[in-house]
Amino acid sequence: MKNKIQISEEKRQDLILAIKAYFLKERVVSIEGLSSSLLDFIADKYAIDFYNQGVYDSYKFINERSKDLLGIIKYNGL
């Protein structure tokens, strides 16, 4: 199954190393062969949710900041 998000090979390897390190540190278990599959699972299952949250957060940020634009209105001697 193709990932719903595109991850560069370099970033993919970094993420796989991070997953391995997490399991070694937090779970005291090696998941050498499983880490790539785990990354694929996370990307396939949650990519849309992460993306949508990013869109929502961006919308909220821009919406809040766009209200600040009214503060730069200049008046002609009124």
C-alpha positions in Angstrom: 0.0 0.0 0.0 1.4 3.4 -1.0 1.8 5.9 1.8 -0.7 8.8 1.9 2.2 11.2 2.5 5.5 11.4 0.8 8.6 11.0 3.0 12.1 11.4 1.5 14.3 8.4 1.9 16.6 10.4 4.2 13.7 11.5 6.5 12.3 8.0 6.4 15.6 6.5 7.7 15.7 9.2 10.4 12.2 8.3 11.5 13.0 4.6 11.5 16.0 5.3 13.7 13.9 7.4 16.0 11.3 4.6 16.4 14.1 2.1 17.1 15.6 4.4 19.7 12.2 5.0 21.4 11.5 1.3 21.7 15.0 0.5 23.0 14.8 3.4 25.6 11.1 3.3 26.6 10.2 -0.3 26.0 13.6 -2.0 26.4 13.0 -4.1 23.3 14.6 -4.2 19.8 12.2 -3.9 16.9 14.9 -4.0 14.2 12.7 -5.6 11.4 9.5 -4.1 12.6 10.4 -0.4 12.6 10.0 0.1 8.9 6.6 -1.6 8.9 5.6 0.5 12.0 6.5 3.7 10.2 4.4 2.6 7.2 1.5 1.8 9.4 1.7 5.2 11.2 2.0 7.0 7.9 -0.9 5.1 6.3 -3.2 5.2 9.3 -2.6 8.7 10.7 -1.2 10.9 7.9 -4.6 12.4 7.0 -5.3 13.2 10.6 -1.9 14.9 11.1 -2.4 16.8 7.8 -5.9 17.9 8.7 -4.7 19.1 12.2 -2.0 21.1 10.5 -4.5 22.7 8.2 -6.8 23.5 11.1 -4.0 24.9 13.2 -2.8 27.1 10.2 -6.3 28.3 9.6 -6.8 29.2 13.2 -3.4 31.0 13.3 -4.1 33.0 10.1 -7.7 33.8 11.2 -6.5 35.2 14.5 -3.7 37.2 12.9 -5.9 38.6 10.1 -8.0 40.4 12.7 -4.8 42.3 13.6 -4.7 43.7 10.1 -7.5 46.1 11.0 -5.1 47.7 13.5 -3.0 49.1 10.6 -5.8 51.1 9.0 -4.8 54.7 8.4 -7.3 57.5 8.6 -7.2 60.7 6.7 -7.4 63.4 9.4 -10.6 62.0 10.9 
